[in-house]
Amino acid sequence: MVTARGAAAQLVVLRHGEVVLDRSFGVPRDTPFLLFSAGKPLVALLVHQLAERGALSLDAPLARYWPAFATNNKQDITVRQVLQHRSGLPYVKSLYRDALLAPDWQRSVRALAAAGPHHAPGAAAAYHTLSYGFLLGELVQRVTGRPLREVLHRQVLQPLGLRDTHLNAAPRRVPLRGAPSGPARMLQWAANRRVTRDAVIPAATLSATARDLAVVYQALLDGRAEILSAGGVAAACNPSANGEVDRILGNRIRWSEGFQLGGNEGDPLRARPMGRLSSRRAFGHNGSNACLGWADPDRGLVMVYLTNRLEGSPEGSPYQCELSDALLAGCR
């Protein structure tokens, strides 16, 4: 099932850099979709670029670059721990409160600077749903002295020739639809609001086409030096949690320093976005069980699937898993 019961969707598959499949259903191919958390790797990529170029150290305290962050026992939280979702600050007081503040950048970062960690930094993986983008985005802005959108354009979008990727205010974007009742319905309502869609929320409001996101993953497979060297990509994909239950998501996620990793962690029956057959070296990210991008170095594969239909499943949607496995089964 590709179109998630009638929803608009885009699917792009590359193998060894060649286009195998490029399909769009219900919208033109150049129409961006809201990526949700599938956009998180682009923010992490900017941090890895700055580290590779000597502008920051991943093992330095975040407070070295953002002095106000040192309050309330956060002075030792490192940049690397944020990348790994192990800073102890997955939210300020609650995810709901963070969501209310999210359209306002300054209020969001001030709240994070004033907050205290919820558990000892480094002790456990706890998914930074929204704080991820604000913590890393504020770091990028302070190190470069430029707005995050400008840095993203200069360091990723322009070098790769991406014209349909935007951090807020996309000229057009597919509205979300089809969510059942409960949290998914609330997310649909919030994400479709103009105030949300126009906000710079790096962990949630990046939008792109499947073609553009596939170009990013292919560049990482190729180790294109102007984006990130092969060594830099390997470092970004270094596992930071293997088989550990994430304290926020409640399931086992193989985290690295900016990506979710493949592999089934001894549980081959559970649906996983990158597929039950995924290689342990595969890297990518799911976005609210609607959008998904990943790359598999062992098979030379890139897959990006974007849709505007939200599902109610608490973890990787079964159709994402089925789609990934169908591709993997044909490319062994």
KEVOLO-364120 format. One record per residue: x, y, z of N, C-alpha, C in turn; residue in one letter. Coordinates in steps of 0.05 Angstrom, whole numbers, plus 5000, padded with zeros to 4 digits. Atoms other than C-alpha are relative to their C-alpha. Layout:
// residues N
XYZXYZXYZA
...
//
This chain:
// residues 332
501749765000500050005000501850255000M
498249775003503450654977498650255009V
501349744996498151194983498550025027T
501249984974495951045054497050054999A
502949985002488650935037499150274988R
500949785015487951494987501350275005G
498649744994492452035017501950074977A
497949915018497052454975502749895009A
497450124993504052164973502050044978A
497850005019510852184940501949775009Q
498150224995515751604934502350024981L
497650005016522851634909501949795010V
498050214994527851054907502450044982V
497449995015535151114886501649755007L
498050224994540150544879502550074985R
497449935010547450694870499950274985H
500249735011545451414855498250034976G
501849995023540751234798497149985009E
502850004993533251364800498749744992V
501550245005529350714806497050054998V
502849934998522651014823499750295008L
500649724993519951724825497050044994D
502949995004512351744835498850205019R
501549814984507552264861497049934997S
502850085001500352114879498350235012F
501849804990495152664885501150295001G
498849735000500053254881502350004979V
497649995018505453494832502549935015P
497550094988512453244844501650225015R
498549784987514953934865498550125023D
501649904977509854014921501249895026T
498850094975513153994990497949895020P
501550114978510453575048501250095026F
498949954973511153745121501449755009L
498450234994516653285145499849905029L
500050074972515453295220502949935008F
497350074990521352935253501849894979S
498350095022523852675186501950224991A
498249785006527053365181502250045020G
497949974979531153295245502849954990K
497250045009537253005209501250244986P
498849775013538053645169501150205020L
499049834979538854045233502549885012V
497650134990543753535261502350024980A
497949985021547553555195501550275002L
498649744997548954295205502050005023L
498250014977552054155273502449834993V
497750175008556353595245501850154980H
498449845018558654055189501850205016Q
498549804985560754595239502249865016L
497950154985564454065281502249924981A
498050095019568053795220501750234990E
498549765008570154505201501450155022R
498549894978572854645270498650235014G
501449784988567555155290498949945028A
501050084974565154755350501049725006L
499350274992566754125389497549855010S
502450154992561453585398500249925030L
499750074972564353415467500250235018D
500049764984564254125491497250045012A
502749934989558654355538498650194981P
501649825017553054685500500250295011L
499849734987553855265550502450154992A
497749865010560655425520499250204978R
500949845022556955705460497550165007Y
502649884991550555905497500150035030W
499549984971552556155566497549995018P
502550004984545356255591499049725005A
501050284997544255505583501249865024F
498650134978548955355642498449985026A
501549994975543555475694498749735007T
501650244990539954935736501349734992N
498650265003545254385731500249914971N
499750085028545854405655502850074989K
497549905009552954665652501849794987Q
498350215011555953995634498749854976D
501450145023550853775580501650074975I
498449965024554853675516498350014975T
501349995026553053805444499349724991V
500450275008553853065431497649875014R
502350114985548752885485497450094989Q
502549905013543553325452499649854974V
500350155025544952995384499049725005L
500750284994543952315417497349985015Q
502450014983537452505454500649915028H
499150084973541252405519500750235018R
499349764984541653115547498550015027S
501749984977536352985600497950224998G
501949785004532153545571498349954975L
501750065022527053225525497750204997P
502049795000522153785543500650195023Y
499749814977521654385590498549905024V
501750114978515854205636498249784989K
501650215012511553805588500250054970S
500049975029511253665513497750184991L
502249835006504454005512500750305002Y
499249724996507354655540502050084979R
498149945021513154615491498650054974D
501449965025508254555434498650274999A
501349745000504555175456502050224995L
497949805004511055565458501449994973L
498450055024513955275394499950214978A
499949805021511655805345501650255007P
498549774991515556325386502849915007D
497350094996523056195379501250105026W
498649884977525456675433498849885026Q
501150114975520556425486500849705003R
499350294998522255695469502949975009S
497350034992529755785476500550115028V
499749894972529156215539499049795020R
501150214982524855665570502049775003A
498050224999530055135553502550095016L
497649904985535755565580499450015030A
500749984972532055655646499349735013A
501050264989529754925654502349845012A
498150194989533154375693499649734987G
500350265012534453675666498149825016P
501950184988529253135680501449755011H
498450224990534552605691503050074994H
497249945003542152585694500849994970A
499149995028545152795627501749754994P
498550235009547752195589499049735011G
500850244987544051695632498149834983A
502150155014538451505584499250144974A
501249885024535551615515497250085006A
502749894996529352055518499550194976A
500449865025526752305451499450305004Y
500349714999527453065444498150094978H
502049955021521053165405500250274988T
499749725010521453925399502550135010L
497649874990527354115443502449954983S
497850075017532053775394500750234981Y
499649805020531054305341500850275012G
499449744987531254905388502849995012F
497450024988537454665426502250014978L
497950015021541454505363499850254982L
500449765017538455085323501250255013G
498849774986540355595376503149985000E
497150045001547355295378501150094973L
499149925027548055375302500050304997V
500249715003545756095305502250145016Q
497949874983550556275362502849964989R
497350055011556555945329500550154974V
499649875026555356235260499350295000T
500949725000552156895279497950064979G
501949965022546856785225497449855007R
502550144995539456575226500249714990P
499950285007538355825222499249954972L
501050045028534455875157502250074980R
497949925018540256235125502349804999E
497950204999545355725149499249754985V
501050245014541055155124500250044969L
499949945028540555495056502949994989H
497249985010548055645050501549735001R
498350234995550754985077498849744989Q
501250255010545754465050498450054975V
501949975022540254715004501450104974L
498749895023544455144958502149824987Q
498050195012550354654949498849774986P
501350235012545454094932498050084979L
501949915020541054524887497149945008G
502750064991534854404930498250255000L
501849775002529254884912497349965013R
502650054989523354554945500149905029D
499750064972525854485016500050275015T
500449744986523855025066499849955030H
500450004971524455155140498050225006L
502449844998517555465148499350154975N
501049835022513455875099500549894972A
499850105027513655405040497950134983A
502049885017510155714980497449854998P
502450185000505355124980500849755015R
499450244985504854515023497449855003R
502450164999500053935026498850005029V
501250014973495154005085499749725010P
500350264988494753425133497149925001L
502750095000488552995134499949725011R
500650284994485452345156500749895027G
499250104974487852305228497649915015A
502250084983483451905275499950185025P
500249844976481352185342502549965018S
497750034981486352285398502350184992G
497749835005493452555394500650064971P
499549955028494052465319498150224989A
501949795008487752895309500950275010R
499049754989490553435354502450104985M
497649935015497153415317499250114972L
501049905026493453495250499050285002Q
501149744997489754095276502250215004W
497949814994495954425304501850054976A
498149975023500354295243498750154977A
501349865022495154565195499550305005N
500449714993494655235232502150174986R
498249825013497855815196502350085018R
498049924982501656025258502249795003V
498050224998505055345261501549974974T
498850055026506355275187502050224993R
498249775006509755965185502250025020D
498049984979513955845247502649854994A
497550155002521255635250500149815024V
500050214979520654995290501749774988I
498250175016526854605266499549705003P
500550284996524653935295497449914988A
502750085009517853955262499050134975A
501349855022516454475208501750024975T
498650025026521654315154498149874981L
501650135021518054155089501849964976S
498350085023520953825027498449824982A
501050205018519353404968501649745004T
498550254998521352674965502550014984A
497649975017526252844909502250155015R
498049854986529753364952501349845023D
499050154978530352925013501749774991L
498450225011532952354971502750104991A
497449885008538452814944501850035025V
498449974975540652955016501149735008V
499050264992541152215033502049894981Y
498050105019544852054969502650155004Q
497549854995549852614984501449885024A
498750124977551052285052501249734994L
498950255008551951605021502650044984L
497649945017556951914972502250135015D
498049864985560652285026501050254987G
499349755014560452934988501250205019R
498449844981565653365022498750275006A
501249744994561754015014497649985018E
502250044981556153705055501149875025I
498750134977559753215101501749774989L
498150215009565752765091499049725007S
500850284993565052005092500649945029A
499450044971568452005160498050155018G
502049854985563552535184497449865001G
502550155001557652125161500249755019V
499750234983560451505196499850085029A
500249914973561251905260497250075008A
502849934995554152175255498249755004A
501650254999551651455248501049815021C
499050174979555551185307497849955021N
502250064982550450815351500450115028P
499949904973548851145417498049865019S
501950164984543150685440499449754984A
500550255013542649955422498249835018N
501950164984536449595448499050125025G
500949864976535150115501497250114996E
502749895002527950315514500150305003V
500149714999527051055499497950095021D
501849924978523951405559497650154991R
502349855011519351835517498349834982I
501550155020517451375460499049735011L
500950254988516950745503500749764985G
499250245015520050285452503050024994N
497150025005527050075430500750134974R
499149855023530350565383503049984999I
497149985003537350505356500750284991R
499349725006539551235360502950024993W
497349935004545851525332500250305008S
499649714994548052265332498650174979E
501549865020542552525288498049834984G
501750185016539151915259498949775017F
500850264991535051305275501549794983Q
498550215014538750665255498349764994L
501450255007536450025222500749775019G
499650234983536449325252497549955017G
502550064986530948965289500349945030N
499550034971534248895358498749755012E
501050254990532148175365497049975001G
503050015000524748325354499150024971D
500649995028523548145281497050044993P
502849985005515948165289498950295001L
501049734996515348905308500450164975R
499949825023513749395252502050225005A
498149794998519549865241500050164974R
500249845024519450455193501949924978P
498050075020525950255158499849704992M
500450285008523449535153501249805019G
498950224983524548885191502549894988R
497750105014529748715138502350204999L
498149785003533649355148502849925011S
497250044991541249335155500550175025S
499249854976544249555221501550264992R
498649755009548150075180498250204987R
502049815012541850385151499550235019A
500549774983540451085176497950174987F
502149845010534551545170498350115022G
501849904978528651835208497149994991H
502950005003521151735214498950275009N
501349754992516552345219497149965005G
502850034992510052245258498649784985S
501150235014508951585221498750084974N
501049915026507451995158502250024980A
497849965018514152155128502449845009C
497850184995520351725123502250044979L
497750005019527251785092502249835012G
497750164990533051295098501949934978W
497950095019539451065065501249755011A
498850254993542650375066502749984986D
497450015013550150385053500749724989P
499450275008550449625047498749934972D
501450065025545449614989500250234980R
500049775017546850304960497350114994G
502849925003539550474971499350265014L
501349784987535751104986497149984995V
502949995003528351124999498850235015M
501549794986523851715015497149974993V
502950025004516451655025498750215017Y
501349784986512252255044497049984995L
502950005004504752285056498950225019T
501349814983499852775087497949875018N
501950144982495852245124501349925026R
499050084974497052175198498649755010L
501050254989496251505232500050025030E
500249994971494451365304501949815014G
498250204988499750825316502150145017S
498049884983504550985374502849964991P
497350055011510450725335499949984970E
499950005029512650615264497549874987G
502450105012506550535220500549754983S
499550245014505749845190500450044970P
499749975029505150105118502850104994Y
497349925005511950445125501949765001Q
498450244998515049795148499649824976C
500650175023511549405092501350114974E
498949875024513849905039503149965000L
497150034998521049895064500949714995S
499250295003521249125068499549914971D
500550085028518249054998502450094983A
497749905015523949484971502549835007L
497650154992529249125012500049714990L
500150285010526848434992500749984971A
499450005028527648624919502850084993G
497349895006534648904927502249855016C
497950154985538448364964502349934982R
//
